Amino acid sequence: MFGLGSTEMILILVVILFFFGAKKLPELARGLGKGIREFKDASREVKENIEKATSEDK
C-alpha cells in the first residue's frame, strides 16, 4: 500500500500509537473512515454529474 512495506507500516502505527495513545486510536480511525467515505461520495457525485453532462450533449 502506497509503496510501503510491512516494516514501514508497523513503524508508522507505533509512532501514531506513541503520539496519540491507545484511547484516541478508535476515535482517529473513526474520523479517518468518515473522511474517506465523504471523499468517495463526493467523487462519485462529481463523476455522475460529468457523465450526465456529457450524455446530454449528445
C-alpha positions as CSV (number, residue, x, y, z in Angstrom):
1,M,0.0,0.0,0.0
2,F,1.4,3.4,-1.1
3,G,4.7,1.7,-1.8
4,L,5.4,0.9,1.8
5,G,6.5,-2.4,3.2
6,S,5.1,-4.1,6.3
7,T,8.0,-2.9,8.4
8,E,7.4,0.7,7.5
9,M,3.6,0.4,8.2
10,I,4.3,-1.1,11.6
11,L,6.7,1.6,12.4
12,I,4.2,4.3,11.4
13,L,1.5,2.6,13.5
14,V,3.8,2.5,16.5
15,V,4.6,6.2,16.1
16,I,0.9,7.1,15.9
17,L,0.2,5.0,19.0
18,F,3.0,6.8,20.8
19,F,1.8,10.2,19.9
20,F,-2.0,9.8,20.4
21,G,-2.2,6.9,22.9
22,A,-4.3,3.8,22.7
23,K,-7.5,5.5,23.9
24,K,-7.5,8.0,21.0
25,L,-6.9,5.5,18.2
26,P,-10.6,4.4,17.8
27,E,-11.7,8.0,17.6
28,L,-8.9,8.8,15.0
29,A,-9.8,5.7,12.9
30,R,-13.5,6.6,13.0
31,G,-12.7,10.1,11.8
32,L,-10.4,8.9,9.1
33,G,-13.1,6.4,7.9
34,K,-15.7,9.1,7.8
35,G,-13.5,11.4,5.9
36,I,-12.6,8.7,3.3
37,R,-16.3,7.9,2.9
38,E,-17.2,11.5,2.4
39,F,-14.5,11.9,-0.2
40,K,-15.7,8.8,-2.1
41,D,-19.3,10.0,-2.1
42,A,-18.2,13.4,-3.4
43,S,-16.0,12.0,-6.1
44,R,-18.9,9.6,-7.1
45,E,-21.2,12.6,-7.3
46,V,-18.8,14.6,-9.5
47,K,-18.3,11.6,-11.8
48,E,-22.1,11.2,-12.2
49,N,-22.6,14.9,-12.9
50,I,-19.8,14.8,-15.6
51,E,-21.4,11.7,-17.2
52,K,-24.8,13.3,-17.1
53,A,-23.5,16.5,-18.7
54,T,-21.7,14.5,-21.5
55,S,-24.7,12.4,-22.2
56,E,-27.0,15.5,-22.5
57,D,-24.6,17.0,-25.1
58,K,-25.1,14.0,-27.5
